[in-house]
Amino acid sequence: MNDLVKIPVTVITGFLGAGKTTLIRHLMQNPQGRRLAVVVNEFGDVGVDGEILKSCAIPDCPEENIVELANGCICCTVADDFIPTIEALMALNPRPDHILIETSGLALPKPLLKAFDWPDIRSRITVDGVIALADAEAVAAGRFAPDVDRVEAQRAADDSLDHETPLSEVFEDQIACADIILLTKADLAGDAGLAKAREIIAAEAPRPLPVVEVTEGAVDPRVILGLGAAAEDDLAARPSHHDDPHDHDHEDFDSVVIDIPEQADPAALTARIEELARTRNILRVKGYAAVSGKPMRLLVQAVGARVRTQFDRPWKADEARQGRLVVIAEHDDIDEAAIRQALAG
């Protein structure tokens, strides 16, 4: 690649469990001749998504091109983590043709876009587009778009309710910043659910946005790469609840890392996670487990009480057969002792 050509970056955002990692795996496996690099931003102390992606590295996106940032939301650690990471990727030989950035589920995209205006990288990189993933079934259920009349009724009854929930604000900011929306898990939402989700997204979007229905992250890369949006140049068209960077506070959310022993019955682990979600308002569980008698590692992904598991790769010879789960919830719902007890069975 000519060194004078700007490297395009695609920012992939979306709420917890919307399918960002699944989408990136699909793009890695279908690079359309591009040499890719990936930046993964985790929420929590242990990176699960980055390790998952590294396990499926290919020549067009080798393991050294996959970088994990687990020190906090990159929209809050731009100078310390994000800028040096981008500079390191641009220094690779051969240089990437395209960089994918997976934000954490709690990230606000706009502060990240502002980082691309930094003099050190502005001349060498451009935001090709912002892709927002939205879980069709969850959006259709109204979880991230509260009923205005109902909110007003609650506000009238309780003076402390003077703002929307943090979850809805994150969702709305991600939609407002996007160039295209991927409506994921379309197969679970059904026709009525998809229609409702589209209606809600259209109401939240500050401008007309294309919406593409996606199942299992399968989308033609030509649809979402090569948009040429130069998003760093039109920030004013991407409004945010938190345009003041000091407004963005992740203290509303917390995470805990749980080491779990080898499991005799994966179904029993799934049942414990489902019960944990129902009783403790857990937003997300992700990680992996060892299963007795199985040479493969069990990947665990849960959004609320919906749990999915699959064997993703063999355990390495030098790895301890030790499971590890990251549990994410709103701050007031995190009770580490109770979570540990629930997952221990």
TACORQUI-V691877 format. One record per backbone hydrogen bond with DSSP energy under -0.5 kcal/mol. NH is the residue of the N-H (numbers start at 1). CO is the residue of the C=O. E is the energy in kcal/mol with one decimal. If there is no record, write none. Layout:
[[NH/CO/E] [NH/CO/E]]
This chain:
[[5/2/-1.9] [7/124/-2.6] [8/97/-0.7] [9/126/-2.4] [10/99/-2.8] [11/9/-0.5] [11/129/-2.2] [12/10/-0.6] [12/101/-3.5] [13/11/-0.7] [13/131/-2.9] [15/133/-0.8] [18/15/-2.0] [23/19/-2.1] [24/20/-2.3] [25/21/-2.4] [26/22/-1.8] [27/23/-2.2] [28/24/-2.7] [29/25/-1.7] [30/26/-0.7] [30/27/-0.6] [31/28/-0.5] [34/31/-1.9] [36/34/-0.8] [36/60/-2.5] [37/98/-1.7] [38/65/-2.7] [39/100/-2.9] [40/67/-3.0] [41/39/-0.5] [41/102/-2.6] [42/40/-0.6] [42/69/-2.0] [44/42/-0.6] [48/46/-0.7] [52/48/-2.3] [53/49/-2.4] [54/50/-2.3] [55/51/-1.5] [56/53/-1.4] [57/54/-1.4] [58/61/-1.1] [61/58/-2.0] [62/59/-0.6] [65/62/-2.1] [66/63/-1.8] [67/38/-3.2] [67/65/-0.6] [69/40/-3.4] [70/68/-0.6] [76/73/-2.2] [77/73/-0.8] [81/77/-2.6] [82/77/-1.4] [83/78/-2.6] [85/81/-1.7] [86/82/-2.5] [87/83/-2.4] [88/84/-2.1] [89/85/-2.2] [90/86/-2.3] [91/87/-1.0] [92/89/-1.2] [96/89/-0.6] [97/35/-3.1] [98/35/-1.4] [99/8/-2.3] [100/37/-3.0] [101/10/-2.8] [102/39/-3.2] [102/100/-0.5] [103/12/-2.1] [103/101/-0.8] [107/104/-1.6] [109/107/-0.6] [112/108/-0.7] [113/109/-2.2] [114/110/-2.1] [115/111/-0.9] [115/112/-0.7] [116/112/-0.6] [116/113/-1.2] [117/114/-1.7] [118/115/-1.8] [121/118/-1.6] [122/118/-2.5] [123/119/-0.7] [124/121/-1.7] [125/121/-1.4] [126/7/-2.2] [128/9/-1.9] [128/126/-1.0] [129/9/-1.2] [131/11/-3.2] [131/129/-0.5] [132/130/-0.6] [132/180/-2.1] [133/13/-2.7] [133/131/-0.5] [134/182/-2.6] [136/134/-0.7] [136/184/-2.4] [139/135/-2.9] [140/136/-2.5] [141/137/-1.2] [142/139/-2.0] [143/138/-1.7] [151/147/-2.6] [152/148/-2.6] [153/149/-2.1] [154/150/-2.3] [155/151/-2.7] [156/152/-2.2] [157/153/-1.4] [158/154/-1.7] [161/158/-1.7] [162/160/-1.7] [169/165/-1.8] [170/166/-2.3] [171/167/-2.2] [172/168/-2.7] [173/169/-2.4] [174/170/-2.2] [175/171/-2.2] [176/172/-2.6] [177/173/-1.4] [178/174/-0.6] [178/175/-1.1] [179/130/-3.2] [180/130/-1.3] [181/210/-2.7] [182/132/-2.7] [183/181/-0.6] [183/212/-2.9] [184/134/-1.9] [184/182/-1.1] [186/214/-1.7] [188/185/-1.4] [189/185/-1.1] [190/186/-1.2] [193/189/-0.9] [194/190/-2.6] [195/191/-2.2] [196/192/-2.2] [197/193/-2.6] [198/194/-2.5] [199/195/-1.9] [200/196/-2.3] [201/197/-2.6] [202/198/-2.5] [203/199/-1.6] [204/200/-1.6] [205/201/-2.2] [210/179/-0.6] [212/181/-2.8] [214/183/-2.8] [218/215/-1.7] [219/217/-1.0] [223/220/-2.5] [224/220/-0.6] [224/221/-0.6] [225/221/-2.6] [229/128/-2.7] [230/127/-0.8] [231/127/-1.7] [233/230/-2.6] [234/231/-1.1] [237/234/-1.3] [238/235/-2.0] [243/240/-0.7] [245/243/-0.7] [247/244/-2.5] [248/245/-1.0] [249/247/-0.8] [252/249/-0.7] [253/250/-1.8] [254/329/-2.7] [256/327/-2.1] [258/256/-0.5] [258/325/-3.2] [259/257/-0.5] [260/323/-1.8] [263/290/-3.6] [268/265/-0.7] [269/265/-1.4] [270/266/-2.4] [271/267/-2.2] [272/268/-1.9] [273/269/-2.1] [274/270/-2.5] [275/271/-2.3] [276/272/-2.3] [277/273/-2.4] [278/274/-1.8] [279/275/-2.4] [280/276/-2.4] [281/277/-0.9] [283/328/-1.8] [284/328/-1.9] [285/302/-1.9] [286/326/-2.0] [287/300/-2.3] [288/324/-2.4] [289/298/-2.2] [292/263/-2.8] [294/291/-2.2] [297/313/-3.6] [298/289/-2.7] [299/297/-0.7] [299/310/-3.5] [300/287/-3.0] [301/308/-2.6] [302/285/-3.0] [303/306/-2.5] [304/283/-1.7] [304/302/-0.5] [306/303/-2.1] [307/305/-0.8] [308/301/-3.1] [310/299/-1.7] [312/297/-2.0] [312/310/-0.6] [313/297/-0.6] [315/295/-2.4] [319/316/-1.7] [322/320/-2.7] [323/260/-2.1] [324/288/-2.2] [325/258/-2.7] [326/286/-3.3] [327/256/-2.8] [327/325/-0.5] [328/284/-2.8] [329/254/-2.2] [330/281/-0.5] [331/252/-3.2] [333/330/-2.2] [334/330/-0.6] [334/331/-1.3] [335/333/-0.7] [339/335/-2.6] [340/336/-2.8] [341/337/-2.3] [342/338/-2.3] [343/339/-2.4] [344/340/-1.6] [345/341/-0.8]]
